[in-house]
Amino acid sequence: MKKGMLIAAIAVAVACGTTCFAQDLSSNPAYKVGTDWLADPVANPDAEAATEDDMKPYEESLQTNTGDTLKFKMIPIKGGEFTMGSKSGEKDEAPTFKATVEPFWMEEHEVTWQEYSLFALLYLANAHKSGAVKPENERSEIADALAAPTAPYSIGVISYDKSNKEGYPASGMTRYAAQMYCKWLTATTGRYYRLPTEIEWEYACRCGTDSAYSFGDDDSEIDDYAWYLGNSPDGYSKVMTKKPNQWGLYDMHGNVCEWVMDQYDKKAYKDFADGKIDTPFVTPKKPLSVYGMFNEISRGGSCAHESKDCRSAKRIVSDKSWKEHDPQFPQSIWWMTEAPYVGFRVIRPLNPPTADDAKLFEPDPAVWAKYKELNPR
């Protein structure tokens, strides 16, 4: 081939790489706001509540790829005021400040692989597509079409080889992926689910206490409540195998860290105390990018952390080391290859947000669209 023709061929190939594979993704449910799906929720009388006094524990049910029903429990957390932070902890836990929390339900335990894989590994969508399982209702079409993670390189590495065992917490996902799961859960059930804010998480962890841990200041009892570095030589453990806190929430200390909505800012508590933050959580200073999903907060410590890092006030911040061996460019927006100790649990506010407020809590679809453009599969 002549040099001129070769250059032309390369130019065409480059153009096709950027344009021929372009997709119009704007019709994907990722571009919808979760509040659009709250009409006619899947029937669940125990989940209905008009006021805080009406709130009670309930079980949410999910259809599985085997045609069975998977259930998890939501615990009502009444609203109130508490003191956020710690005077004796690390610098970014101070100054302490008074925070008011609206009522919500919180999942009894960390989201398990059985729950998460229905969405994140496309187990349910593929079962519907193949005809192995018949969709339960018309919501399935929306949920199955929602933007979902690409497959991780090795589930075993991410999850300590426990992803196929019942009752172990899902792990290794980015906060973005956890947010998308919440959106999928909202579409599936017709009830509004999201990640907790840092304030909501600490309020639920403390359950009325002002001590270092929900069970007191002394960590001598931590083996009763948490899986942490000192008792977890084989990684994380089944959920609900330690004692719950006083409000019935398991593994708030240890096992896997739990994503919250906040972007890390070491001066955030002072800004909250001074009234300079008018959103329910610390939002990113600039739009999220496919090139950087770090400086985000997780809570509770994990099986890979010392007991002091499992305190109620401790803030654990993601950084580039969490994706150190991800060879892709750009790196995955879905998985943290070096953070098998990070997971999440969901909450459901008593009062769903407005459509505008919901956008604060939901994953930016533009990030997914850009990632699809740069890393088509």
Secondary structure, DSSP 8 states (H G I E B T S, - for coil): --HHHHHHHHHHHHHIIIIIT----TTSGGGS-GGGG-SS----GGG--SSGGG---EEEEEE-TTS-EEEEEEEEE--EEEEES-SSS-GGG-S-EEEEE--EEEESS--BHHHHHHHHT-HHHHHHHHTSS--SSTHHHHHHHS------S-HHHHHTT-TTSTT-B--SB-HHHHHHHHHHHHHHHSS--B---HHHHHHHHHTT--SSBTTBS-GGGHHHH-B-GGG-TTS---TT-S---TTS---SSBSSEEEEEEE--TTHHHHHHTT---SSS---SS--BTTB--SEEEES--TTS-GGGGSTT-EEE--GGGGTT--SSS--SSB-TT-TTEE---EEESS---HHHHHHHS--HHHHHHHHHHS--
